[in-house]
Amino acid sequence: MSQALLDTLLATPFVSRIGVRIEQKGTELTGVLPFTDKLVGNPLIPALHGGAVGAFMEVVASASLLVSQPMARLPRPIDVAIDYLRPARAQDVYARAIVARSGRRVANVRVEAWQGRTEAPVATLHGHFLITPQGADEES
Amino acid sequence: MDPDSPDDPAEFQKRLDALAPLIVDGAPYAVSLGFKIAEITRDRAVMTTPYSEDLVGDPETGTLHGGVITALLDHCCGIAAFGGLGARHTPATLDLRIDYMRPAKPGCDITAEAHCLKSHGLVAFVRATAHDGDPDDPVAIAQAAFMISGASKAAHKRAYEAFKDAKS
């Protein structure tokens, strides 16, 4: 658990700008991306921008890593693969992450994002992140 | 905004040039991040986003958040796919895979270049790189697939009808 870094993450200019909130119940964490007009990618549908949903899932992945173990710094993405399953409508988006593996340097995370029903996800993300657990070799 | 796209390459390019401003200005998220379109042809798109302290993801280093690069690559790939698919419907992203090769240099604008490698029917395959000055030293590379969805076709039809009604 790295509460201070989680606060740092949510206060970084980009994250606070898109308005991501985190709801925490112990180590279980749900991310919320409140709808605003600025997140729209295609106003004709209207649908949220894929980049907004993708960035939101990246933030939720980082947040989940920070609550999974004490870290010395913010996780850095190595790669992400995003699947868009449905158009994300002009509504709030929620996301939850599963840390599949968190090693000494690299973590493997899966995120699912949904709107109305959890059984109907709008997008999923699978990514690797460079991490720096506290007490591990911290120089890189 | 007629439903057919011209076969003549010069006419097609004219259409892309006319639509280019709308492709960014029509997407509020792209506008809010400051995306600018630099070039658009049938199967290639170049877009930039200016460095801004508002978009920083790591206050310690001042590097842009990965999410900014994600959005830029998604949008730029989408534009290349739009051209590749005949410049009629806005395609939706099916999947997007990004490798973050290195952190972007603080203070540098980011340029994304996307190529539509292949498109047929409703699907387009796109590759892109993002760099902060030197195209041979990318900050990220991406591969994506796009599709013209039912929702996008329906939205286009509504917009076209509204446009026709407004004209008559």
Chai-1 contact restraints between the chains, C-beta under 6 A:
chainA,res_idxA,chainB,res_idxB,connection_type,confidence,min_distance_angstrom,max_distance_angstrom,comment,restraint_id
A,T12,B,G57,contact,1.0,0.0,6.0,A-B,restraint_1
A,T12,B,P59,contact,1.0,0.0,6.0,A-B,restraint_2
A,P13,B,D54,contact,1.0,0.0,6.0,A-B,restraint_3
A,P13,B,V56,contact,1.0,0.0,6.0,A-B,restraint_4
A,F14,B,L55,contact,1.0,0.0,6.0,A-B,restraint_5
A,F14,B,G57,contact,1.0,0.0,6.0,A-B,restraint_6
A,F14,B,H65,contact,1.0,0.0,6.0,A-B,restraint_7
A,R17,B,D54,contact,1.0,0.0,6.0,A-B,restraint_8
A,D37,B,P28,contact,1.0,0.0,6.0,A-B,restraint_9
A,K38,B,P28,contact,1.0,0.0,6.0,A-B,restraint_10
A,K38,B,S32,contact,1.0,0.0,6.0,A-B,restraint_11
A,L39,B,Y29,contact,1.0,0.0,6.0,A-B,restraint_12
A,V40,B,P28,contact,1.0,0.0,6.0,A-B,restraint_13
A,G41,B,A27,contact,1.0,0.0,6.0,A-B,restraint_14
A,G41,B,Y29,contact,1.0,0.0,6.0,A-B,restraint_15
A,N42,B,T90,contact,1.0,0.0,6.0,A-B,restraint_16
A,L44,B,A155,contact,1.0,0.0,6.0,A-B,restraint_17
A,L44,B,A159,contact,1.0,0.0,6.0,A-B,restraint_18
A,I45,B,A151,contact,1.0,0.0,6.0,A-B,restraint_19
A,I45,B,A155,contact,1.0,0.0,6.0,A-B,restraint_20
A,H49,B,Y29,contact,1.0,0.0,6.0,A-B,restraint_21
A,G50,B,D74,contact,1.0,0.0,6.0,A-B,restraint_22
A,G50,B,T93,contact,1.0,0.0,6.0,A-B,restraint_23
A,G51,B,T70,contact,1.0,0.0,6.0,A-B,restraint_24
A,G51,B,A71,contact,1.0,0.0,6.0,A-B,restraint_25
A,G51,B,D74,contact,1.0,0.0,6.0,A-B,restraint_26
A,A52,B,Y29,contact,1.0,0.0,6.0,A-B,restraint_27
A,G54,B,T70,contact,1.0,0.0,6.0,A-B,restraint_28
A,A55,B,G67,contact,1.0,0.0,6.0,A-B,restraint_29
A,A55,B,T70,contact,1.0,0.0,6.0,A-B,restraint_30
A,E58,B,G66,contact,1.0,0.0,6.0,A-B,restraint_31
A,E58,B,G67,contact,1.0,0.0,6.0,A-B,restraint_32
A,L74,B,D58,contact,1.0,0.0,6.0,A-B,restraint_33
A,P77,B,G66,contact,1.0,0.0,6.0,A-B,restraint_34
A,P77,B,Y100,contact,1.0,0.0,6.0,A-B,restraint_35
A,D79,B,D99,contact,1.0,0.0,6.0,A-B,restraint_36
A,V80,B,I98,contact,1.0,0.0,6.0,A-B,restraint_37
A,A81,B,R97,contact,1.0,0.0,6.0,A-B,restraint_38
A,I82,B,L96,contact,1.0,0.0,6.0,A-B,restraint_39
A,D83,B,D95,contact,1.0,0.0,6.0,A-B,restraint_40
A,Y84,B,T93,contact,1.0,0.0,6.0,A-B,restraint_41
A,P87,B,A151,contact,1.0,0.0,6.0,A-B,restraint_42
